[in-house]
Amino acid sequence: QPWLTKKSKSTRARSWAEMSTGDQRRREERRRMMKLQATKKLMKEATFEPKIATKNSKLAPSTDGHLRILSDPESYVDRVRSRTHAMNTKTRRVQQHADLKEYAECTFHPQTKKVPKYITRISQTMKMAKELRKQQGLDDSAKKPERPEWR
């Protein structure tokens, strides 16, 4: 048999609406408060305050800047050209060095033998015959072979 405690008897009865939406609202409120307390605790530990630098403050000393456009605008294009030229020269030098280093690793040198004299004579004879045919206009290599007529 269920029985009620003294505290249960002293509380008032709640409706179904209070139990569903009311409890949900209380839970959300409690969650929000816990989150707020955690944020406050975290912010209490954070002591950093950024300092904004103005033109006259000690944090931002007056400098012309790297490009010097305001102090020397006429020479800007010349300075850019000279830097570009220097960069291209350096790049070319590095590429040549890399090429030389790569070619230094090439160690293959083929071993060849002299051709026998009779083959050299045959080659010379063929060369002379070809030149003679060219002079006489009888060059066979210039003519296309004729196709036979099938029809």
C-alpha positions in Angstrom: 0.0 0.0 0.0 1.6 3.4 -1.0 1.9 6.0 1.6 2.7 9.8 1.6 5.5 11.5 3.4 4.9 14.7 5.5 6.5 16.9 2.8 4.3 15.3 0.1 1.2 16.0 2.2 2.2 19.6 2.7 2.7 20.4 -1.0 -0.2 21.4 -3.1 -1.4 19.2 -6.0 -0.2 20.2 -9.5 -2.2 19.9 -12.7 -1.0 18.0 -15.8 -0.1 21.3 -17.5 2.1 22.4 -14.6 3.8 19.0 -14.6 4.6 19.0 -18.4 5.3 22.6 -19.5 6.1 23.9 -16.0 8.7 21.3 -15.3 10.2 21.8 -18.8 10.4 25.6 -18.2 12.0 25.0 -14.8 14.6 22.7 -16.3 15.4 25.2 -19.1 15.7 28.0 -16.6 18.1 25.9 -14.4 20.2 25.0 -17.4 20.4 28.6 -18.5 21.5 29.7 -15.0 24.2 26.9 -14.8 25.5 28.0 -18.2 25.6 31.7 -17.1 27.4 30.8 -13.9 30.0 28.7 -15.9 30.5 31.7 -18.2 31.0 34.1 -15.3 33.5 31.8 -13.7 35.5 31.5 -17.0 35.4 35.3 -17.5 36.6 35.9 -14.0 39.8 34.0 -14.8 40.3 35.9 -18.1 42.2 39.1 -17.2 43.5 40.1 -20.7 42.4 43.5 -21.9 43.5 44.4 -25.4 45.0 47.8 -25.9 44.0 49.5 -29.2 46.9 51.3 -30.8 46.2 54.8 -32.2 48.5 56.8 -34.5 50.0 58.9 -31.7 50.3 56.1 -29.1 53.6 54.4 -28.2 52.3 51.1 -29.4 52.1 52.2 -33.0 55.2 54.2 -33.9 55.0 56.2 -37.0 56.6 54.3 -39.9 56.5 54.8 -43.6 55.7 51.2 -44.3 57.4 48.6 -46.4 56.2 49.9 -49.8 57.1 53.6 -49.0 54.3 54.7 -51.3 53.5 57.9 -49.4 57.1 59.0 -48.9 58.6 58.0 -52.2 55.9 57.2 -54.8 58.0 57.8 -57.9 60.5 55.1 -57.2 57.9 52.4 -56.4 57.7 51.0 -60.0 61.5 51.0 -60.3 61.9 49.2 -57.0 59.3 46.5 -58.1 61.1 46.1 -61.4 64.5 45.7 -59.8 63.2 43.1 -57.2 61.5 41.2 -60.0 64.7 41.2 -62.1 66.7 40.0 -59.1 64.2 37.3 -58.3 64.2 36.1 -62.0 68.1 36.1 -62.0 68.2 34.1 -58.8 65.6 31.6 -60.1 67.5 31.1 -63.3 70.8 30.6 -61.4 69.2 28.0 -59.1 67.7 26.2 -62.1 71.1 26.1 -63.9 72.7 24.8 -60.8 70.1 22.0 -60.5 70.5 21.1 -64.2 74.3 20.9 -63.8 73.9 18.7 -60.8 71.5 16.4 -62.6 73.8 16.2 -65.7 76.8 15.3 -63.4 75.0 12.1 -62.5 74.8 11.1 -66.2 77.7 8.7 -66.5 76.7 6.6 -69.5 79.1 6.7 -72.4 78.4 4.0 -75.1 81.4 2.0 -76.3 81.4 1.9 -80.1 83.6 0.0 -82.5 85.0 1.1 -85.9 83.0 -0.1 -88.9 84.9 -2.5 -91.2 86.4 -0.8 -94.3 84.3 -2.8 -96.8 81.0 -1.5 -95.2 82.4 2.1 -95.4 83.1 1.6 -99.1 79.6 0.2 -99.7 78.1 3.3 -97.9 80.3 5.7 -100.0 79.3 3.9 -103.2 75.6 4.1 -102.4 75.9 7.8 -101.5 77.7 8.5 -104.9 75.1 6.5 -106.8 72.2 8.5 -105.1 73.9 11.8 -106.0 74.4 10.7 -109.6 70.7 9.7 -109.9 69.7 13.1 -108.5 71.8 14.9 -111.0 70.4 12.9 -113.9 66.8 13.3 -112.6 66.3 9.6 -112.2 65.8 9.7 -108.5 63.4 6.8 -107.6 62.8 7.9 -104.1 61.1 11.1 -105.3 58.6 9.1 -107.4 55.6 7.6 -105.7 54.8 4.1 -106.5 51.9 3.8 -108.8 48.8 2.0 -107.7 47.5 -0.6 -109.9 44.1 0.0 -111.6 41.6 -2.6 -110.5 38.7 -1.3 -112.4 
